[in-house]
Amino acid sequence: MAAFGLPGGMELWIIAMMGLVMLVPIALIVLVVWLVMKRKSANAVPASPAGWLADPTGRHELRYWNGAAWSDHVSDAGVQSEDPA
């Protein structure tokens, strides 16, 4: 199989190497995207109903979770106030 003027079988080797060279960057991109998505899902706050929970910032005893995001409403020793997160 010397269609390109190369010694027998060399064309298949070159074609295989070119395929590998094209697949490696694609595989790396897929790997990076997968790792980023995995990290984001690991850092996601689990779905929970609205309520007073331990303040994730550690600045106060409790902070109000509205079911979708942390609010500015905090509580220390039963005294409520506002503190921007």
Order of alpha helices (4+ residues) and beta strands (2+ residues): alpha-beta-beta-beta-beta
